[in-house]
Amino acid sequence: MQTLVICIDRDNDLGEKAKMSTPIVGREANVQAAVALGIADPEDSDTNTIFGGIRILDELRAKGVDAEIVSFAGDKNVGVISDQKIAEQLELYLRMNEVQRAVFVSDGAEDETLVPIVQSRMKIDSVKRIVVMQSENLESTYYILKHAFSDPKISQTFFVPLGLAFLIYAIFLLARYPEGAVVGILAAVGLYMLYRGFGLDDIVALEKEKLWDAFLEQRMVFISYTAALLVSLVATVYGAMEVWKLYSAEGVWYHGTLTLISVFVNVSIWWYAAALLLADMGKIFDLKTDGRPIYRNISISLFVIATGLLFWGASTYILAAASLSDGLLSDPTIALQYFVYSIVIAVLIALAGIKYSLSNQIPENEKRARGRKNKKIA
């Protein structure tokens, strides 16, 4: 095959609306898919993308070019998950068919972000964007806003912060503490903006899908991750309660922000460490069951313990200096010694983890090299 006409549906409207599975190969199959999507949602631009690809296919074949058309769809969670699904479908198709070059067809800039993914696997001769000519009524402000807000990607970005703000304000009004509403709203909206700004929504969606797959496959990692999530929640609530006790008694001006943070870290750090260890133990169990190497995960567990020691030692010394510790650790000199000991022990644990990882990585690399050599000989 000389040329492949590739139509991209990044948000999987073909699957969500037309109930079509991808890849869709061939002219007739794509005509049926476009018609089905057009009937399910006449306003969806992916219908025009497929018809545009069919037109390009007909033009190429009329010139005597050996061409074929295929449509790939991603996932409604646009981002890492959808791009991975399209890349997997493309690689599977290329393993079964020899393609020299491609024509990339899309309905906008969002789908065209996949050009580098396709280009890394084959030569792209042309990128064609299908633009729909609209009538004057359809270009009205009402129509644009209505359909923009019906898009989940836009509505989540716009409505979620507003919804959080209204909900938090209502809760504080019911609690007869309107002064705290401003702080709560700013904190919630700020956290949401950081969540979206750092692209954590893609990571969370990917992890959620992996967790669901682990549940369906009955893997231990599902139980360990769920337990880790609950332990993390308990750690956060417990630490926040301890901080609130000091804050409500004397206020932040009395103890200082650093001291309050140290209180939270000191009482919750081992809870968070236990959560990470739980998650890692489930992963180790599944890797061991599948016969795969576990040395990296054991090293991660050792690093978690080492990091917990560092944070515990530092927070313990700060609380002792602020006269907020009881018993033996109330003496700043003894607390400083514990801090030094925690650093030394953390370094030793980290070095043990590195040594264990390296000692197992070398035989693993040699084993892979032998496997590749045997494969070439065969």
C-alpha positions in Angstrom: 0.0 0.0 0.0 1.4 3.4 -1.0 -0.8 5.8 0.9 -2.9 5.6 4.0 -5.6 8.2 4.6 -5.9 8.5 8.4 -9.0 10.1 10.1 -8.6 10.9 13.8 -11.4 11.0 16.3 -9.5 11.9 19.5 -12.4 12.0 21.9 -14.0 8.7 20.6 -17.3 10.1 19.4 -17.5 7.1 17.1 -17.6 4.8 20.1 -19.6 7.0 22.5 -22.3 8.1 20.1 -22.3 5.8 17.1 -21.3 2.7 19.1 -18.6 1.8 16.5 -15.3 0.1 17.4 -12.1 1.3 15.8 -10.0 1.1 13.8 -12.5 1.3 10.9 -10.8 0.1 7.7 -12.0 0.6 4.2 -14.2 3.0 2.2 -17.6 1.2 2.8 -17.0 0.7 6.5 -16.1 4.4 6.9 -19.1 5.5 5.0 -21.3 3.4 7.3 -19.5 4.8 10.4 -19.9 8.4 9.2 -23.6 7.9 8.5 -24.1 6.3 11.9 -22.3 9.1 13.6 -24.2 11.7 11.6 -27.5 10.1 12.6 -26.5 9.9 16.3 -25.3 13.5 16.3 -25.8 15.6 13.2 -23.7 18.4 14.6 -20.6 16.4 15.3 -17.6 17.5 13.2 -16.0 14.1 13.1 -18.7 13.1 10.5 -17.3 15.6 8.1 -13.7 14.5 8.9 -14.5 10.9 7.7 -16.4 12.2 4.6 -13.4 14.4 3.9 -11.1 11.4 4.2 -13.3 9.4 1.8 -13.1 12.3 -0.7 -9.3 12.3 -0.5 -9.3 8.5 -0.9 -11.4 8.8 -4.0 -9.1 11.5 -5.5 -6.0 9.4 -4.8 -7.5 6.3 -6.3 -8.6 8.3 -9.4 -5.0 9.1 -9.9 -4.0 5.5 -9.8 -2.5 5.6 -6.3 -2.8 2.4 -4.2 -4.6 4.0 -1.1 -6.8 2.9 1.8 -8.6 4.8 4.5 -8.7 4.0 8.2 -10.3 5.9 11.1 -8.8 5.7 14.6 -10.6 6.8 17.8 -9.2 7.5 21.2 -11.1 8.0 24.5 -13.5 10.5 26.0 -10.8 11.3 28.5 -8.8 13.4 26.0 -5.1 13.4 26.7 -2.7 10.6 27.6 -5.3 7.9 27.6 -6.8 8.7 24.2 -3.4 9.3 22.6 -2.2 5.9 23.9 -5.2 4.1 22.5 -4.8 5.7 19.1 -1.1 4.9 19.1 -1.8 1.2 20.0 -4.4 0.9 17.2 -2.0 2.5 14.7 0.9 0.2 15.6 -1.4 -2.8 15.3 -2.5 -1.7 11.9 1.1 -1.1 10.7 2.2 -4.5 11.9 -0.4 -6.1 9.7 0.0 -3.7 6.7 2.9 -2.2 4.9 2.4 1.6 4.5 4.8 3.9 2.8 3.2 7.3 3.5 0.0 8.9 4.9 -2.4 11.7 4.6 -3.6 13.0 8.0 -7.2 14.2 8.2 -8.7 16.1 11.2 -11.4 18.6 12.2 -9.2 20.9 14.2 -6.0 21.7 16.1 -6.9 19.3 18.9 -6.7 16.2 16.7 -3.6 17.6 15.0 -1.7 17.2 18.2 -1.4 13.6 17.2 0.6 14.4 14.1 4.0 13.8 15.8 2.7 10.4 17.1 1.8 9.3 13.6 4.9 10.9 12.1 7.1 9.0 14.4 5.8 5.8 12.8 5.5 6.7 9.1 6.0 9.6 6.6 3.1 12.1 6.4 2.7 13.8 3.0 -0.1 16.1 3.9 -2.3 17.3 6.8 -5.8 18.2 5.8 -8.2 20.0 8.2 -11.9 19.7 7.4 -13.6 23.1 8.1 -17.4 23.1 8.1 -19.0 26.2 6.5 -21.8 27.4 8.7 -24.8 29.6 8.1 -25.2 33.0 9.7 -27.7 31.6 12.3 -25.3 28.9 13.4 -22.6 31.5 13.9 -24.6 33.4 16.5 -23.2 33.9 19.9 -26.0 31.8 21.6 -25.2 28.8 19.4 -21.5 29.0 20.1 -21.9 29.4 23.8 -24.5 26.7 24.0 -22.4 24.1 22.3 -19.2 25.2 24.0 -20.7 24.6 27.4 -22.2 21.3 26.3 -18.6 20.1 25.6 -17.4 18.2 28.7 -13.9 19.5 28.4 -15.1 23.2 28.5 -17.9 22.7 31.0 -15.6 21.0 33.5 -13.1 23.8 33.3 -15.7 26.5 33.6 -18.4 25.1 35.9 -16.4 23.1 38.4 -14.6 26.1 40.0 -17.9 28.0 40.1 -19.7 25.0 41.6 -17.0 24.5 44.2 -17.2 28.2 45.2 -21.0 28.2 45.6 -21.0 24.9 47.5 -18.2 26.0 50.0 -19.9 29.4 50.5 -23.3 27.7 51.3 -21.6 25.3 53.7 -19.9 28.1 55.6 -23.2 30.1 55.7 -24.9 27.0 57.2 -22.1 26.8 59.8 -22.6 30.5 60.6 -19.0 31.2 59.8 -19.1 33.4 56.6 -15.6 34.8 57.3 -14.1 31.5 56.5 -15.9 31.2 53.2 -13.4 33.4 51.4 -10.5 31.3 52.6 -12.2 28.0 51.8 -13.2 29.2 48.3 -9.7 30.5 47.5 -8.2 27.3 48.7 -10.5 25.1 46.8 -10.3 27.0 43.5 -6.6 27.3 43.9 -6.1 23.6 44.4 -8.4 22.9 41.4 -6.4 25.3 39.2 -3.1 23.7 40.3 -4.7 20.3 39.6 -5.6 21.3 36.0 -2.5 23.4 35.5 -0.1 20.6 36.2 -2.0 18.2 34.0 -2.9 16.0 37.0 -6.3 15.3 35.4 -4.6 13.1 32.7 -2.6 11.3 35.3 -5.6 10.7 37.6 -7.7 9.5 34.6 -4.9 7.1 33.6 -4.4 5.7 37.1 -8.2 5.3 37.5 -8.3 3.3 34.3 -5.4 1.1 35.5 -7.1 0.6 38.8 -10.3 -0.4 37.1 -8.4 -2.9 34.9 -6.7 -4.3 38.1 -10.2 -4.7 39.6 -11.5 -6.6 36.6 -8.3 -8.8 36.5 -8.6 -9.4 40.2 -5.1 -8.1 41.0 -3.8 -7.4 44.5 -2.8 -3.9 43.4 -6.5 -2.8 43.5 -6.8 -3.7 47.2 -3.5 -2.2 48.1 -4.1 1.0 46.2 -7.6 1.3 47.8 -6.1 0.7 51.3 -3.4 3.3 50.6 -6.0 5.9 49.5 -8.0 5.3 52.7 -4.8 5.5 54.9 -3.8 8.7 53.2 -7.3 10.1 53.9 -6.9 9.2 57.6 -3.4 10.7 57.7 -4.7 14.0 56.3 -7.7 14.2 58.6 -5.6 13.3 61.7 -2.9 15.8 60.8 -5.4 18.5 60.1 -7.1 17.9 63.5 -3.8 18.2 65.4 -3.0 21.5 63.6 -6.6 22.8 64.2 -6.1 22.2 68.0 -3.1 24.5 68.1 -4.6 27.0 65.6 -7.9 27.3 67.5 -6.2 27.7 70.8 -3.6 30.4 70.2 -3.8 31.2 66.4 -1.2 31.0 63.7 0.5 34.2 64.9 1.4 32.5 68.2 3.1 29.4 66.9 4.0 30.4 63.4 3.3 28.7 60.0 6.4 26.6 60.1 5.5 25.1 63.5 2.0 24.2 62.4 3.3 22.6 59.2 5.8 20.6 61.4 2.9 19.4 63.6 1.1 18.1 60.5 4.2 16.4 59.1 5.2 14.9 62.5 1.9 13.2 63.2 1.0 12.1 59.7 4.3 11.3 58.0 4.3 7.6 59.0 0.7 7.3 57.9 1.6 8.5 54.4 4.7 6.3 54.4 2.5 3.3 55.3 0.1 4.2 52.5 3.0 4.3 49.9 4.3 1.0 51.3 0.9 -0.6 51.0 0.6 0.5 47.4 4.1 -0.8 46.6 3.5 -4.1 48.3 0.5 -4.8 46.1 2.5 -4.0 43.1 5.3 -6.3 44.3 2.8 -9.1 44.9 1.5 -8.8 41.3 4.9 -8.6 39.8 6.0 -11.7 41.7 2.9 -13.5 40.6 3.6 -12.6 36.9 7.3 -13.7 37.3 8.6 -10.2 36.6 11.5 -8.5 38.5 10.6 -6.6 41.7 13.9 -5.1 42.6 12.9 -1.6 41.6 9.8 -1.7 43.8 11.8 -2.9 46.8 14.2 0.0 46.3 11.2 2.4 46.2 10.0 1.0 49.5 13.4 1.6 51.1 13.4 5.1 49.7 10.0 5.7 51.2 11.2 4.7 54.6 14.3 6.8 54.3 12.3 9.9 53.3 9.9 9.3 56.2 12.8 9.3 58.6 14.1 12.6 57.3 10.8 14.4 57.6 10.1 12.8 61.0 13.5 13.8 62.4 13.3 17.4 61.0 9.7 18.0 62.3 10.6 16.5 65.7 13.5 18.9 66.2 11.3 21.9 65.1 8.6 20.9 67.6 11.1 20.4 70.4 12.6 23.9 69.7 9.1 25.3 69.8 8.4 23.5 73.2 5.6 21.5 71.7 7.0 18.0 72.3 6.4 15.8 75.3 8.7 13.3 77.1 12.2 12.6 76.1 12.0 14.5 72.8 11.0 17.7 74.6 14.7 18.5 75.0 16.0 20.3 71.8 19.4 18.8 72.3 18.1 15.2 72.3 15.7 16.1 69.4 18.7 17.4 67.4 20.5 14.1 68.1 17.5 12.2 66.8 17.5 14.4 63.7 21.1 13.6 63.0 20.5 9.9 63.6 17.6 9.9 61.3 19.7 11.5 58.5 22.4 8.9 59.0 20.0 6.0 59.0 18.0 7.4 56.0 21.3 7.7 54.0 22.2 4.1 54.9 18.7 2.8 53.9 18.8 4.7 50.6 22.3 3.4 49.8 21.1 -0.1 50.6 18.2 0.4 48.1 20.5 1.7 45.4 22.9 -1.2 45.9 20.1 -3.8 45.8 18.7 -2.2 42.6 22.1 -2.1 40.9 23.0 -5.7 41.9 19.8 -7.0 40.4 19.7 -4.7 37.4 23.0 -5.9 35.9 21.9 -9.6 35.7 18.5 -8.5 34.3 20.2 -6.5 31.5 22.5 -9.4 30.7 19.4 -11.7 30.5 17.7 -9.3 28.1 20.8 -9.0 26.0 21.0 -12.8 25.8 17.4 -13.0 24.8 17.8 -10.4 22.0 20.9 -12.3 20.8 19.1 -15.6 20.7 16.2 -14.0 18.9 18.5 -12.6 16.2 20.2 -16.0 15.8 16.8 -17.7 15.5 
